[in-house]
Amino acid sequence: MISEILNMNGYGLYVWSSFMFTLLSFSTLYFVTKIQLNKELKNFEAKFKNLDIDKAEIAKKQETYREILSNTSTSKI
Amino acid sequence: MLNYFNPSNTLKVINKLQKFIFALFIAVLILGLFEALVLSPEDYKQSDSVRIMYVHVPAAWISLGIFSVISILSFGILIFKNKNFILISKSLAPSGFVFNIIALVTGSIWGKPTWGTWWAWDARITSMLLLAVFYLMFMMSWKIFEDEKKSIKLSSYIAIFGLINVPIVKFSVDWWSTLHQPSSVNVFKETTIHSTMLMPLGIMTAAFALFSILIFLMKYHTELLKIKNKGLERL
């Protein structure tokens, strides 16, 4: 059964390489996108920590900043 | 209606949706792979090589669909100057491009056992390659200019000009004599594919669509963060 699935009537190399290429492309795109997202989150966190108290309070009052902060480690400090 | 695309509302939705879509994508992909590689029957002519269809066709459909959306949004960008349309277009392009590459590579692999060649300069394949070039130009246009206004204009013109290629890709197999087979799945004509093959094709298309939504959400989130990072500098 397994060897039949692997062999695919002699087309195994073509079928499996197509599926592997697709899954590899998916993984690469996902991880590259994830790295970029995490980099921007860390960038945001670093900049937020460097704000003085007044500016940090202004930022915290804005809905979008609050939403971003809820996903950074700053919110857990 | 455009208020739904408000960044703060969108961020809330993105954060909630991202994990849910990822889990759903994994579940649908596993089901689709099982259907495509194990349960679906072999073709009477192409034998098991037909299984390549389950990754090739959804990738081609989605890359074409994403480019059409980018082109339509580009009209909106030029006419209404809507900044969210710019972010949406930028966030859609990478997954569209990757799907286009998957369609080209898997098509090439499928071509070898069925046509006896990895590549042929026929209308469908060439127009798909041209679509990849349009995707590449669209993404590069954001990196060429320092001035964002120039990038916005150039990328919009590229997407609108590239829209001409979309019907050429779709109807190339009807307009010209090509190696590529005509469409088996049709909306307005009779679908000629058997239900036992249509089912895994549908599931794999759903999995690919979920993946493109996931990448879009992550990219859109990244683009919003870039803007917010600039905003922090200005506080």
Contacts between the chains, C-beta under 8 A, distances in Angstrom:
chain1	res1	chain2	res2	distance
A	5	B	37	6.7
A	5	B	38	6.5
A	8	B	47	7.9
A	8	B	48	3.8
A	8	B	49	7.7
A	8	B	51	7.1
A	9	B	42	6.6
A	9	B	47	4.7
A	9	B	48	4.7
A	10	B	47	7.7
A	10	B	48	8.0
A	11	B	47	6.1
A	11	B	48	4.5
A	11	B	49	4.2
A	11	B	51	7.9
A	11	B	113	5.8
A	12	B	48	7.7
A	14	B	49	5.7
A	14	B	52	6.5
A	14	B	109	5.3
A	14	B	110	6.9
A	14	B	112	6.5
A	14	B	113	5.4
A	15	B	37	7.6
A	15	B	48	6.1
A	15	B	49	6.5
A	15	B	51	4.9
A	15	B	52	5.9
A	17	B	109	5.8
A	18	B	52	4.6
A	18	B	55	5.6
A	18	B	56	7.1
A	18	B	105	7.7
A	18	B	106	4.3
A	18	B	109	4.9
A	18	B	110	6.9
A	19	B	33	7.4
A	19	B	37	7.2
A	19	B	55	6.0
A	21	B	102	7.0
A	21	B	105	5.6
A	21	B	106	6.6
A	21	B	109	7.6
A	22	B	55	4.5
A	22	B	59	7.1
A	22	B	102	5.3
A	22	B	106	6.6
A	25	B	98	5.4
A	25	B	101	6.8
A	25	B	102	5.5
A	26	B	98	7.9
A	26	B	211	6.1
A	29	B	94	6.6
A	29	B	95	6.6
A	29	B	98	5.0
A	29	B	215	6.0
A	30	B	211	8.0
A	30	B	214	7.6
A	30	B	215	7.0
A	33	B	94	7.2
A	33	B	215	5.6
A	33	B	218	4.6
A	33	B	219	6.0
A	33	B	222	7.3
A	34	B	218	6.7
A	36	B	219	7.8
A	36	B	222	5.1
A	37	B	218	5.3
A	37	B	221	5.8
A	37	B	222	4.7
A	37	B	225	7.4
A	40	B	222	5.2
A	40	B	225	3.8
A	40	B	226	6.0
A	40	B	229	6.7
A	41	B	225	6.4
A	43	B	225	7.5
A	43	B	229	5.5
A	44	B	225	5.7
A	44	B	228	6.4
A	44	B	229	5.4
A	44	B	232	7.0
A	47	B	229	6.1
A	47	B	232	4.7
A	47	B	233	7.0
A	48	B	232	6.4
A	51	B	232	6.9
A	51	B	235	6.6
A	55	B	235	4.7
A	58	B	235	6.2
A	59	B	232	6.6
A	59	B	235	6.1
A	62	B	8	8.0
A	63	B	8	4.2
A	64	B	7	5.5
A	64	B	8	4.1
A	64	B	11	6.1
A	64	B	224	7.7
A	64	B	228	6.3
A	65	B	228	6.7
A	65	B	232	7.9
A	67	B	8	6.1
A	67	B	11	4.3
A	67	B	12	5.9
A	67	B	15	7.1
A	68	B	11	6.8
A	68	B	225	6.6
A	68	B	228	6.0
A	70	B	15	7.7
A	71	B	15	6.4
